[in-house]
Amino acid sequence: MRNRQSIQHLFIHLALIIGTGVTILPFLWMVFTSFKTVGEAMAIPPTILPKAFNFDSYKNILDSLPFERVYLNTIISTVATVIGQITFCTMAGYAFARLDFPGKNMIFIIILSVLMVPGQIFLVPQYMIILKMGLLDTIPALFLPNLFSAFGTFMMRQFFTSIPKELEEAAMLDGCNRFQTFGRIMVPLVKSGVVALVIFTAKFAWNDFMWPLIVNTSPKMMTLGPSLSTLQGQYTTNYPAQMAGAVMAVVPMVLLFFIFQKQFVEGVAHTGVKG
Amino acid sequence: MSDMAKTKPMRRKTTKREKKEWVAAYIFIAPLVIGIFVFYIYPFIQNFWFSFNDVNRFNISTFTGLENYKALIKDKELYRTLGNTIKYVIITVPVGICLSILIATLLNAKIRGTSIYRTIYFLPSVTMSVAIALVWKWMYNGEFGILNNILGAFGIEGQNWLSNPKTALYMVMIVGIWMSVGYNMIILLAGMQGISKSYYEAAAIDGAGPVKRFFKITIPMLTPTIFFVMITSIIGGFQVFDTIYMMIGKTSLAYESTQTLVMMFYRYAFDYGQKGYAAAISIVIFAIIMLITIFQFVMQKKWVNYD
């Protein structure tokens, strides 16, 4: 019996390892290629590992693209999006979960309806708004519409709803007003929700493609995604350079993921439970 | 929500304290509500209006009634593009979900190292799709790509996968599936872990083997989660853009056979500067997604099992 089970486990591991290989191979290939010389990358038959860790491609990209600038743009845009969403979604989520006011249900339903609409519907008018504000090709253009999230509001509302009312009432009896109760008592209680939203938002903002592609077209104002897409035109056959760019674009999110693995996975797992 | 319904019939005068609470509430929701109205609700209405207008390169619009929709109905490009998109969804969603269920099932067995596997499988879904597309494009490369080299080792002759109109869309689908399996697997695994152990114990007493338990317990109990994953995957599939935009150039021979609805929208809005026509395309995308989602919610009664 015991033996049969261990054979079974062996097969499970075998299947999972094959899947792991398929998952990880493109990442390895990206990293290996980025350290190869152009000649090495195009060698026939191909070599797996680079002969030496050659950083030329990385230097190459840093010299020819405003890469530091693009990196900075992406960081600013991501941080701004995260701060905006956390602030606005937490505040609104709290009000929708805990306060009573005229028009509450209607406003909430209108906000939720935004969730059901595919993003392209908003793109042309959003672009026009940014154009009219004279913000095309600026940093704020990258994050302005993304500061407000229906999804985040809904998520934070769910978290606030799950907290027992007594804690809040006790604080109010102690003489805290609504804003103090919110800041000192309620927000710390939904910390796990805030962390989940930070992760979702950071991942979304860092990896976003179509919106920054549309609004910011000068190389200095781009974020990583669109900038990588220009790399293709610039280095048509210089695959190590393309891969070096891809590695640099991917590393921050992958690091963040390894640090906050548990929160990433739990956040995603939660989305489906009451789907 | 229910609190409001309760207070209504009493018809008492609002107290000062309640009014103070209203003010606080409006302050709490104001930034979000204003932002959502300016950047989402108003654009939604404006986009609808644009779809009845001709919006030229200089963003000047003239009302043309149903002209955009009339032109769209006759546009062969729309049907070809819709065909590509449907093909993409019809293949990537079932294959992706089956693979996700398979991996989730394996990970749900009591084996060691599940968290390491979980981490690795999840990795593609935290990675920038643009970077992923670059890597796969390089692996698919007709001359120097690793794929052709691997195939060559098995005696299969490779080709230019991404510029061949017959294969390009399928190659992109592989990337789409590769990207989404880990994410869906996490959701399905959470669903599986929520199934009560007592069902399995009862089945074991009745002598049901692992295969029978999988089909008679796991799958039926998992249908709400499968339904959720299916809905989100179909919606996502209909909006596929990044990977195809990156992998298939506008001048590629395979462009026609891979252009999806969102790519067509993007081209008209931002390459051709025909924003009215693009708005009509986006309304069509919205309508299709809506119809399919409603259809699924109707059909779910037949197969989704809520206990």
HADDOCK unambig.tbl for C-alpha pairs under 7 A between the chains (distance, minus, plus):
assign (segid A and resid 9 and name CA) (segid B and resid 111 and name CA) 6.57 0.50 0.50
assign (segid A and resid 12 and name CA) (segid B and resid 106 and name CA) 6.12 0.50 0.50
assign (segid A and resid 20 and name CA) (segid B and resid 120 and name CA) 6.61 0.50 0.50
assign (segid A and resid 20 and name CA) (segid B and resid 121 and name CA) 6.55 0.50 0.50
assign (segid A and resid 23 and name CA) (segid B and resid 121 and name CA) 6.35 0.50 0.50
assign (segid A and resid 26 and name CA) (segid B and resid 135 and name CA) 6.48 0.50 0.50
assign (segid A and resid 26 and name CA) (segid B and resid 136 and name CA) 6.96 0.50 0.50
assign (segid A and resid 30 and name CA) (segid B and resid 135 and name CA) 5.98 0.50 0.50
assign (segid A and resid 42 and name CA) (segid B and resid 144 and name CA) 5.54 0.50 0.50
assign (segid A and resid 88 and name CA) (segid B and resid 31 and name CA) 6.27 0.50 0.50
assign (segid A and resid 88 and name CA) (segid B and resid 32 and name CA) 5.35 0.50 0.50
assign (segid A and resid 89 and name CA) (segid B and resid 32 and name CA) 6.81 0.50 0.50
assign (segid A and resid 91 and name CA) (segid B and resid 28 and name CA) 5.08 0.50 0.50
assign (segid A and resid 91 and name CA) (segid B and resid 29 and name CA) 6.42 0.50 0.50
assign (segid A and resid 92 and name CA) (segid B and resid 28 and name CA) 5.38 0.50 0.50
assign (segid A and resid 92 and name CA) (segid B and resid 29 and name CA) 4.34 0.50 0.50
assign (segid A and resid 92 and name CA) (segid B and resid 32 and name CA) 6.58 0.50 0.50
assign (segid A and resid 95 and name CA) (segid B and resid 25 and name CA) 5.46 0.50 0.50
assign (segid A and resid 95 and name CA) (segid B and resid 28 and name CA) 6.12 0.50 0.50
assign (segid A and resid 95 and name CA) (segid B and resid 29 and name CA) 6.60 0.50 0.50
assign (segid A and resid 99 and name CA) (segid B and resid 25 and name CA) 6.22 0.50 0.50
assign (segid A and resid 100 and name CA) (segid B and resid 4 and name CA) 6.90 0.50 0.50
assign (segid A and resid 100 and name CA) (segid B and resid 22 and name CA) 6.83 0.50 0.50
assign (segid A and resid 101 and name CA) (segid B and resid 22 and name CA) 5.08 0.50 0.50
assign (segid A and resid 101 and name CA) (segid B and resid 25 and name CA) 6.77 0.50 0.50
assign (segid A and resid 105 and name CA) (segid B and resid 1 and name CA) 6.93 0.50 0.50
assign (segid A and resid 117 and name CA) (segid B and resid 286 and name CA) 6.64 0.50 0.50
assign (segid A and resid 118 and name CA) (segid B and resid 286 and name CA) 6.21 0.50 0.50
assign (segid A and resid 120 and name CA) (segid B and resid 282 and name CA) 6.11 0.50 0.50
assign (segid A and resid 121 and name CA) (segid B and resid 44 and name CA) 6.30 0.50 0.50
assign (segid A and resid 121 and name CA) (segid B and resid 47 and name CA) 6.50 0.50 0.50
assign (segid A and resid 121 and name CA) (segid B and resid 282 and name CA) 5.43 0.50 0.50
assign (segid A and resid 121 and name CA) (segid B and resid 283 and name CA) 6.78 0.50 0.50
assign (segid A and resid 122 and name CA) (segid B and resid 40 and name CA) 6.22 0.50 0.50
assign (segid A and resid 122 and name CA) (segid B and resid 43 and name CA) 5.28 0.50 0.50
assign (segid A and resid 122 and name CA) (segid B and resid 44 and name CA) 5.61 0.50 0.50
assign (segid A and resid 122 and name CA) (segid B and resid 47 and name CA) 6.78 0.50 0.50
assign (segid A and resid 124 and name CA) (segid B and resid 47 and name CA) 6.99 0.50 0.50
assign (segid A and resid 124 and name CA) (segid B and resid 275 and name CA) 6.90 0.50 0.50
assign (segid A and resid 125 and name CA) (segid B and resid 43 and name CA) 4.96 0.50 0.50
assign (segid A and resid 125 and name CA) (segid B and resid 46 and name CA) 6.45 0.50 0.50
assign (segid A and resid 125 and name CA) (segid B and resid 47 and name CA) 6.16 0.50 0.50
assign (segid A and resid 126 and name CA) (segid B and resid 39 and name CA) 6.26 0.50 0.50
assign (segid A and resid 126 and name CA) (segid B and resid 43 and name CA) 6.24 0.50 0.50
assign (segid A and resid 145 and name CA) (segid B and resid 39 and name CA) 5.65 0.50 0.50
assign (segid A and resid 148 and name CA) (segid B and resid 32 and name CA) 5.92 0.50 0.50
assign (segid A and resid 148 and name CA) (segid B and resid 35 and name CA) 5.81 0.50 0.50
assign (segid A and resid 148 and name CA) (segid B and resid 36 and name CA) 6.04 0.50 0.50
assign (segid A and resid 178 and name CA) (segid B and resid 24 and name CA) 6.93 0.50 0.50
assign (segid A and resid 203 and name CA) (segid B and resid 126 and name CA) 6.57 0.50 0.50
assign (segid A and resid 207 and name CA) (segid B and resid 128 and name CA) 4.75 0.50 0.50
assign (segid A and resid 209 and name CA) (segid B and resid 242 and name CA) 6.88 0.50 0.50
assign (segid A and resid 225 and name CA) (segid B and resid 130 and name CA) 5.86 0.50 0.50
assign (segid A and resid 229 and name CA) (segid B and resid 246 and name CA) 6.57 0.50 0.50
assign (segid A and resid 243 and name CA) (segid B and resid 135 and name CA) 6.81 0.50 0.50
assign (segid A and resid 246 and name CA) (segid B and resid 131 and name CA) 4.78 0.50 0.50
assign (segid A and resid 250 and name CA) (segid B and resid 127 and name CA) 5.88 0.50 0.50
assign (segid A and resid 250 and name CA) (segid B and resid 128 and name CA) 6.23 0.50 0.50
assign (segid A and resid 253 and name CA) (segid B and resid 126 and name CA) 6.57 0.50 0.50
assign (segid A and resid 253 and name CA) (segid B and resid 127 and name CA) 6.79 0.50 0.50
assign (segid A and resid 254 and name CA) (segid B and resid 126 and name CA) 6.77 0.50 0.50
assign (segid A and resid 254 and name CA) (segid B and resid 127 and name CA) 6.92 0.50 0.50
assign (segid A and resid 265 and name CA) (segid B and resid 186 and name CA) 6.90 0.50 0.50
assign (segid A and resid 268 and name CA) (segid B and resid 186 and name CA) 6.90 0.50 0.50
assign (segid A and resid 268 and name CA) (segid B and resid 187 and name CA) 6.42 0.50 0.50
assign (segid A and resid 269 and name CA) (segid B and resid 186 and name CA) 5.65 0.50 0.50
assign (segid A and resid 269 and name CA) (segid B and resid 187 and name CA) 4.53 0.50 0.50
assign (segid A and resid 269 and name CA) (segid B and resid 190 and name CA) 5.55 0.50 0.50
assign (segid A and resid 272 and name CA) (segid B and resid 187 and name CA) 5.53 0.50 0.50
assign (segid A and resid 272 and name CA) (segid B and resid 225 and name CA) 6.11 0.50 0.50
assign (segid A and resid 272 and name CA) (segid B and resid 228 and name CA) 6.52 0.50 0.50
assign (segid A and resid 273 and name CA) (segid B and resid 191 and name CA) 6.31 0.50 0.50
assign (segid A and resid 273 and name CA) (segid B and resid 225 and name CA) 6.96 0.50 0.50
assign (segid A and resid 275 and name CA) (segid B and resid 228 and name CA) 5.79 0.50 0.50
